[in-house]
Each structure stands twice: as C-alpha cells, then as structure tokens.
C-alpha cells in the first residue's frame, strides 16, 4: 500500500518513504516506527534508537517497536494525573466552604459537585485521553509515554473504559495495590488493568509535551 487514507485501519504497511521495510500507520498518519529494510531507522525507544530509557532487547514491544515504559515513568505520570484531579476537587471544596457560610444547602451541593468533578476528570483523562489518538493522560503525555492496543495503535474509548475498571480491581485483594505492583514483575511491564484491557504502555515518539498541547489534541 503506497498511499494510506483516514479509512485505512492501523497496522504495518509497505513503507511509502522508500525504506524497503514496513512503516506503521496509526489510522490517521504515518508514524516514525519502521520494521526491516536497509534504510529503516530504529524506532524511538527501541534498541539503538533516540532514547531507550534503559531498555534492552527484551524491553521492546514487538507490536510497536517501542520500549516499554518503566515503572518510574508510570508512577510519576500517575502522580501528575492525581494532582490534576486533586486540584479540581480542592477548588470545589473551597467553594463549598464559602457557599456553606451562606447556606448549608449550597455547601452540600458544592461538595457533591466536587465528587462529580473527580469522577468527571478521571473519565475525561483516562477514558477519552487514553482512548484518543494520543493514547495519553496528561501525566503520561508529560512523561513521554503512551498506551497502545494489540495492533500498536490507539485503543479507543471502549477499551480505555475497561482499563479504567481494571484500575478499581488492582486493589481488590485486601485493599493492597497488587495489580499495580504487577508491573514490576511482568515481562511486558503490565498491571492487571493492562492485562484486562490487553494494552501496553510504551515510550512515545518525540513530540511536544505540554498540558496545553494535550488539551488541544487529546481528542484528535
């Protein structure tokens, strides 16, 4: 296939740039990921590529050609996402205090709004963000990592929602975060939520990294 269009499903196709190998089409555009061919450049995050974050041959996702994100990157991304949600809740909590001084009913309503803000931000960042073309929450975007599906492309909102449900199951055993800690032992660095949704977290190709860029592009 020498010319791809937006209707072409994500996958590996003959490289139209003439490397002699195959280049990955993400459903909307050609990526920098190339397999085979004498002129093929190593994929970002792969062995010999622009950045490996300590990856060896066994730390490369064979579907995307990108290095698996390490636990440290994922944990920092989680903290960033949590901080964004926490700020949203604090704002509504302060409003609840102010309005509560005027009316107990208004204060109670704002506390309820605060819980809805937490749920809403979680769904937007995790379901819409991970399900969009970037495959990233704000934290993952700033850390330069992304979530990919079995075809190495975007996972879609449905699979992102399943992955979000997996977050809740990660601590189902005695309240311990065993599902998250599984990342430390799985050869593909997957938590239970990754296994449930059949996703992998990999190092993203280089590009802009800012919250403004994420908000402008997370839905494509």
N, C-alpha and C positions, 0 to 999 in steps of 0.2 A: 504494500500500500504506500504510494508515494505522496498522497495528499490526504490528510485527515480532516474531518469536519466535526462540528459540535455534536453530531448524531452518532459518531463513532464511539463505541464503548471503550473504557480504559483498558489498556493492555500493551503488550510488546509488539512492535511492528517494524518492518524493514526501515532502517534509518533514512529519512529523506535528505539528510545532510551529508550523505555520502561516506559514512564511516565504514560501510561494508558489514556492519553489525545490525543490532536491533535497538531502537530507541523507544522509551516508554511514553505513551500518550495518556494523559490523565483525564481525558474526557472533554477537555477544553483547549489544551495546548500541549505542544511537545515539551518534555522535561529535559533536564541535563543527564538523566540516567541512561547509559548506553551499555549494551552487552555485546561482547565479541567485536570482531572487525579490527583490522590492523591500525586504524586511526582512532579507535574508540578511546575516549578519555575516561579515566576512572571516575566512578560516581562519587559525589560529595559524601564523605563519611565512610567510604569504602577504603580497603587497604590501598595505600598509595595515593589516595585522593586528597582533597584540600584540607580535610580535618577528620581525624578518626576518633578523637576523644578516648584514646587508648584501646581502640577496637583491634582485635586480631581476626584471622580468617573465620573463626567460629562465632564472632560477634556481628557478622554481616547478615542482614535479612536477605535470603536468596530471591525473594519476590521483587523487592525494590532495588536491591543492590546498595542499600544504605545501612549504616551502622545502627545497631540497636542503641537507644538512649540509655545512659547509665542511671542507676538508682538515684544518684545525687542530683542529676538534672531533673528527674521526675519529681523528686521531693521538693526541690526549690520551686518548680512550676506549680505544685500543689499548694505551697505556702503563698505564692503570689495570688493564685485564684481565691484562696481562702481569705486573704487580706482584702481583696476587692469586695467580696461578699460581706465581710465584717464591716467595712466602711459603709456600705449601703444600709446595713442594719443599725449601725451607730447613728447615722443621720436620722432615721425614722425613730429611734429610741429617744434622741434629743427632742425631736418634735413632739413625741408622746409626753415627755416631761413638761414641755412648755404648754401644750394644749391641755394637759391634765390639770394644770394650775387654774385653767379657766373652767374646765368641765371634766368630771371623771369619765363621762361617756366618750368625749373626744379623745382623752388619753388612752382609753381602752381600744378605741378604733385604730389609733395610730400604732399601738402595739401589735394588733392583728395585721395591719399593713406591713409592719416590719417583718413578720414571719412570711408574708406573701412575697415580700421583696427578696428574702433569702432564697425561697423556692424558685421565684422567677429568674433571678440572676443565675442560679445553678442550672436551670433548664436552658437558658439562653447560651451560657458559656459552654456547657457540656454537650447538650443535645444539638443546638443549632451551630455552635462553633466547631465541635468535632465532626458534625455531620456535613459541614460545608466544604467548599473547595480547599480551604487552608488545612483542614483537619486539625485545628488547634484551638485550645482555650487561650485566653490572654497570657496566662502563665507559660504555657507550652510555647506560644509564639515568642515571648521574650527570651525563653531559654533555648530557642532554636531547635525544637523537637516537634514531631507531629505524629498523629495516629493514622495508620493505614490499614486497609482491609486485606482480604485474601488475594485480591488482584493487584495489590500495591497502590490502589487509588483511593479516593475519598470513600468513607464508609456509609454516608447517608444518615439522615436523621433517625430512621428506624433502628439501625444498628447502634447508633450513638445512645439512643434511649435505653436499649438493652444493656449497654455498657454502664449507663448511669445506675440502673437497677443492680448491676453487679457490684457497684461501689457499696451499696447497702448490705450486700451479702458478704463482703470482705471481712466484716467484724461479727459475723453471725455466731462464731464459736466462742462462747463465754465472753463476748464483747472485745476479744483480742483482734488486732488488725492482721490476722494471719494471711488473709487474701492479698493485702498489700505487701507483706514481708515475703510472699512467694516470689516476688520479683528478684530477690537476692539469690534464689536457688534455681530458678527456671533457666534453661539454656537459651531461651529466646527472651528472657527478662520480662515475662508476662506475669501480671497479677491475675487473681481469679476473674476480675472484671474483663480482662483481655481474653481469657480463655472462653468465658461465657459468650462474648461477642465476636470471637475469632478475629481479634485485632492485634497489631503490634505497634509499639512506639519506637520511632526511628529518628535519627538526626535529620533535620530538614535541610534541603539545599540552601545555600546562602541567599539572603534577600533582606529587605527592610525589616526592622524589628522595633516596633513602637506600638503603644496602645492605640494611637490614632489610626495607624495602618490596619491594625486588626479590626477595629470597629468599622472601618470603611470597606473592608474586603471580606469579612468572615462569612458573608452570605453570597459572595461572588458578584 
